[in-house]
Amino acid sequence: MIIRSVAPLRLGLAGGGTDVSPYCDIYGGAVLNATISLYAYATIEPRNDGKIEIISVDRNESMIMDSKPELEIDGKLDLIKGVYNRIVKDFNKGEPLSFTIYTYADAPPGSGLGTSSTLVVAVIGAFAEWLKLPLGEYDIAHLAFEIERIDLKQTGGKQDQYAATFGGFNFMEFYDNHKVIVNPLRIKQEIIDELQHNLVLYYTGTSRLSSKIIEAQVKSVKTGKKESVEAMHKLKEQAILMKEAILKGKLDDVGEILHFGWEHKKKMAESITNPVIDEIYETALKAGATGGKISGAGGGGFMMFYCPKNTKYKVIEALKKFGGEFRRYQFTKYGVKTWRAS
């Protein structure tokens, strides 16, 4: 028997950073994101020899060990081990499991598409399918959040786990005590198609440690740094503006709303941008883009640009000199999916 799971990565269109504590605990956060046709995959093959084997195909890492109720968190493939530890503790009465798990992601960690959190959701999905666990979308997303942020103490927000679990276009609200409300958006297909045509996804060729940037944001909120907190207020406002523009089909406003958010996001922490990112951004605007942003925390990874009418071809040509790559994608409707194969 083989158990498979696949979960979609996401584009953070507006409000990113307001889903991070303590900002969302104090002021409430709001994010608009959409899942795309890049994925994290997990496959479990049960075994009966008392061993656990973890194979991360895309990272070219693997390890094999004796099965036990709790695996050591030591910096090697900790996301998968963290999921295993919680599954055994919460749902298998502390009884160890024996299996081989393969994981793969279509984008590297640190690229700004929520890869790490999406992988956690995919792995939880595979275990839930294998053990027939009665977990709904909110259960899976919250468990993924707890594993990453509490058990493994990895810095970050909450949006990625919920995007990967629910799928589609969602306006998300974040409150104190880890309360999250996911509002799926009903958007006409022709609006989605036009947005997809005009929103160019560009990989800068570099990844970054999002935790360092997010730690700087957290420090700014805790110390009451006025400029950073005000910037986050503006990003929350941006999420509401983006929701209205997309729902009403006012796509000409999307670029300006992205630009509005980018100008404020740069004030949240010093390492969000750098001279190369600034030059890429300015070059895209000069070629016809009306706005853009970095996907995720910042510092590198994927950027996106809104290119109205037929300007995307000039933007693509203008950015070639930077040596990055354009990634084709489609918006997707569904979150994590699981199934069994013989």
C-alpha positions in Angstrom: 0.0 0.0 0.0 1.1 3.5 -0.8 -0.4 6.7 0.7 0.1 9.9 -1.3 -0.6 13.6 -0.4 -0.2 16.8 -2.4 -0.7 20.4 -1.1 -0.4 23.6 -3.2 2.0 26.5 -2.6 0.6 30.0 -2.5 1.1 33.6 -3.7 0.7 36.1 -0.9 -1.2 38.9 -2.7 -1.7 41.3 0.1 -1.4 41.7 3.9 1.6 39.4 4.4 3.3 39.9 7.7 0.1 40.9 9.6 -0.4 37.1 10.3 2.6 37.1 12.5 2.4 37.3 16.3 2.4 39.6 18.3 1.0 42.0 15.6 -2.1 39.9 14.9 -2.6 39.2 18.6 -2.7 42.9 19.4 -4.2 44.5 16.3 -5.7 41.6 14.3 -4.3 40.7 10.9 -5.7 40.3 7.4 -4.2 38.5 4.4 -5.3 37.7 0.9 -3.6 34.8 -0.8 -4.2 32.3 -3.6 -2.9 28.8 -4.2 -1.0 28.0 -7.4 0.0 24.9 -9.5 3.3 24.4 -7.6 3.1 21.8 -4.9 4.6 19.9 -2.0 4.3 16.1 -2.1 4.5 13.4 0.5 4.3 9.6 0.0 4.2 7.1 2.8 5.0 3.4 2.4 4.3 1.4 5.6 6.9 -1.2 6.5 7.1 -3.8 9.2 10.8 -4.0 10.1 10.7 -1.5 12.9 12.5 1.2 10.9 11.7 4.8 9.8 13.3 6.1 6.6 12.9 9.7 5.6 13.9 10.7 2.0 13.8 14.3 0.9 14.1 14.0 -2.8 14.5 17.7 -3.8 17.0 18.4 -1.0 18.9 15.2 -1.7 18.8 14.3 2.0 17.8 11.0 3.6 18.1 9.2 6.9 17.1 5.8 8.4 16.6 5.1 12.1 14.9 2.7 14.5 11.3 3.4 15.0 10.5 5.0 18.4 7.7 7.2 19.9 9.7 10.4 19.6 12.4 11.3 17.0 15.2 13.6 17.9 14.9 17.2 16.6 18.5 17.9 15.6 18.4 20.1 12.5 18.1 17.2 10.0 14.7 16.9 8.3 13.0 18.3 11.4 9.8 19.2 9.7 9.0 15.6 9.0 10.2 14.4 12.4 8.1 17.1 14.1 4.9 15.9 12.3 5.7 12.3 13.2 6.2 13.1 16.9 2.8 14.9 17.1 0.9 12.2 15.1 2.2 9.5 17.4 1.6 11.5 20.6 -1.8 12.8 19.7 -3.4 10.1 17.6 -1.5 6.8 18.0 -1.4 6.5 21.9 2.4 6.9 21.8 2.9 3.8 19.8 5.7 4.1 17.2 5.1 3.7 13.5 7.3 2.1 10.9 7.4 3.5 7.3 9.3 5.1 4.5 8.3 8.7 3.6 9.3 10.5 0.5 8.9 14.3 0.2 9.4 16.7 -2.6 8.6 20.4 -3.3 8.3 22.3 -6.5 10.0 25.4 -5.0 13.0 25.5 -2.6 12.5 26.6 1.1 13.1 30.3 1.5 11.7 31.1 -1.9 8.6 32.9 -0.5 5.8 30.6 -1.6 5.2 29.0 1.8 7.1 25.8 0.9 8.0 24.7 4.5 4.5 25.1 5.9 2.9 23.5 2.8 5.2 20.5 3.2 4.1 20.1 6.8 0.4 20.2 5.6 1.2 17.5 3.0 2.9 15.3 5.5 0.0 15.6 8.0 -2.4 14.8 5.1 -0.5 11.6 4.3 -0.5 10.5 8.0 -4.2 11.4 8.3 -5.0 9.3 5.2 -2.9 6.3 6.4 -4.3 6.3 10.0 -7.8 7.4 8.9 -7.7 10.4 11.3 -10.9 12.5 11.5 -9.2 15.9 10.7 -11.0 18.8 9.0 -9.4 21.7 7.2 -9.1 23.9 10.3 -7.7 20.9 12.3 -5.0 20.2 9.8 -4.0 23.9 9.4 -3.9 24.5 13.1 -1.9 21.3 13.8 0.6 22.3 11.1 0.9 25.8 12.7 1.5 24.3 16.2 4.1 21.8 14.9 6.1 24.5 13.1 5.7 27.5 15.4 5.3 25.9 18.9 6.9 22.4 18.7 9.8 23.3 16.4 10.0 26.9 17.4 10.4 28.1 13.8 9.6 31.8 13.4 6.8 32.7 11.0 3.1 33.5 10.4 -0.1 31.5 10.1 -1.3 32.1 6.5 0.7 29.4 4.7 -0.7 26.5 6.6 -4.3 27.6 6.0 -3.7 28.4 2.3 -2.2 24.9 1.7 -5.1 23.2 3.5 -8.0 25.2 2.1 -6.8 26.1 -1.4 -8.2 28.7 -3.8 -8.5 32.5 -3.2 -9.0 33.3 0.5 -9.3 36.4 2.6 -8.0 35.4 6.0 -8.4 37.1 9.4 -6.0 36.5 12.3 -6.8 37.2 15.9 -5.5 36.6 19.5 -5.2 33.1 20.9 -4.4 31.7 17.4 -7.9 32.3 16.1 -8.1 32.2 12.3 -11.1 32.7 10.0 -10.8 31.7 6.4 -13.2 33.4 4.0 -13.2 31.7 0.5 -13.7 34.3 -2.2 -16.2 33.6 -5.1 -14.5 35.2 -8.1 -15.6 35.0 -11.7 -13.5 32.7 -13.8 -12.7 35.3 -16.4 -11.3 37.6 -13.6 -9.1 34.8 -12.4 -7.9 34.1 -15.9 -7.0 37.7 -16.6 -5.3 38.1 -13.2 -3.3 34.9 -14.0 -2.4 36.3 -17.4 -1.2 39.6 -16.1 0.5 38.6 -12.9 4.1 37.5 -13.8 6.0 35.3 -11.3 9.7 35.8 -11.4 12.3 33.8 -9.4 15.3 35.9 -8.4 17.5 32.7 -8.1 18.2 33.3 -4.5 16.5 32.0 -1.3 16.7 33.6 2.1 16.1 32.9 5.8 12.7 34.2 6.3 13.0 33.7 10.1 15.7 36.5 10.4 13.4 39.0 8.6 10.3 37.9 10.7 12.3 38.1 13.9 13.1 41.8 13.0 9.4 42.4 12.4 8.5 40.8 15.8 11.1 42.9 17.6 9.7 46.1 15.9 6.2 45.3 17.3 7.4 44.3 20.7 9.4 47.5 21.1 6.7 49.6 19.7 8.7 50.9 16.7 6.2 53.3 15.3 7.2 53.2 11.6 7.1 49.4 11.4 3.8 49.1 13.2 2.2 51.8 11.0 3.5 49.9 7.9 1.8 46.7 9.1 -1.5 48.7 9.6 -1.1 49.8 5.9 -0.6 46.2 4.8 -3.8 45.1 6.6 -5.5 47.9 4.7 -3.9 46.7 1.5 -5.5 43.2 2.0 -9.0 44.8 2.2 -8.3 46.9 -0.9 -7.1 43.9 -2.8 -10.1 41.8 -1.8 -12.5 44.5 -3.1 -10.5 45.0 -6.4 -10.5 41.3 -7.2 -14.1 40.6 -6.2 -15.3 43.6 -8.3 -13.1 42.8 -11.2 -11.2 46.1 -11.0 -8.0 44.5 -12.1 -6.5 47.8 -13.2 -6.2 48.7 -9.5 -4.2 45.5 -8.7 -0.8 46.9 -9.7 -1.3 50.1 -7.7 -2.4 48.1 -4.6 0.6 45.9 -4.9 2.9 48.9 -5.2 1.2 50.6 -2.2 1.9 47.4 -0.2 5.5 47.1 -1.4 6.3 50.7 -0.4 5.0 50.0 3.1 6.4 46.5 3.5 9.9 47.8 3.0 9.5 49.8 6.2 8.8 46.6 8.3 12.4 45.4 8.4 15.7 46.5 6.9 16.5 43.2 5.2 13.2 42.9 3.2 14.8 44.5 0.2 18.4 45.1 -1.2 19.9 47.0 -4.1 19.4 44.0 -6.6 15.7 43.6 -5.7 15.2 47.3 -5.9 16.8 47.4 -9.4 14.7 44.4 -10.6 11.6 46.2 -9.3 12.4 49.5 -10.9 13.2 47.8 -14.2 9.9 46.0 -14.3 8.0 49.3 -13.6 9.9 51.0 -16.4 8.9 48.2 -18.8 5.2 48.6 -18.1 4.4 46.8 -14.8 2.1 48.9 -12.5 3.2 47.3 -9.3 4.7 44.3 -7.7 6.1 42.7 -4.5 8.3 40.0 -3.1 6.3 36.9 -2.2 6.7 35.9 1.4 8.8 37.6 4.0 11.3 39.3 1.6 15.0 39.3 1.0 14.9 37.2 -2.1 13.0 34.3 -3.6 10.0 34.9 -5.9 8.8 38.3 -7.0 5.5 39.1 -8.8 4.6 41.9 -11.1 1.2 43.1 -12.3 1.5 43.8 -16.1 -1.7 45.2 -17.5 -2.8 44.8 -21.2 0.1 43.2 -23.0 3.0 44.7 -21.1 4.1 41.4 -19.6 6.2 40.5 -22.7 8.2 43.7 -22.4 8.6 43.1 -18.6 9.9 39.6 -19.3 12.4 40.8 -21.8 13.6 43.6 -19.6 14.2 41.3 -16.6 16.2 38.7 -18.6 19.5 40.6 -17.9 19.2 39.7 -14.1 19.5 36.0 -14.8 16.4 34.9 -12.9 13.6 32.7 -14.3 9.9 33.2 -15.0 7.7 30.5 -13.6 4.5 29.5 -15.4 1.7 28.7 -13.0 -2.1 28.5 -12.8 -4.3 29.5 -9.9 -5.8 26.3 -8.2 -9.1 25.8 -6.5 -8.2 23.0 -4.1 -6.2 22.5 -0.9 -4.4 19.4 0.3 -5.5 16.1 -1.4 -4.8 12.6 -0.3 -5.3 9.1 -1.7 -4.2 5.5 -1.6 -2.5 3.5 -4.3 -1.7 -0.2 -4.4 
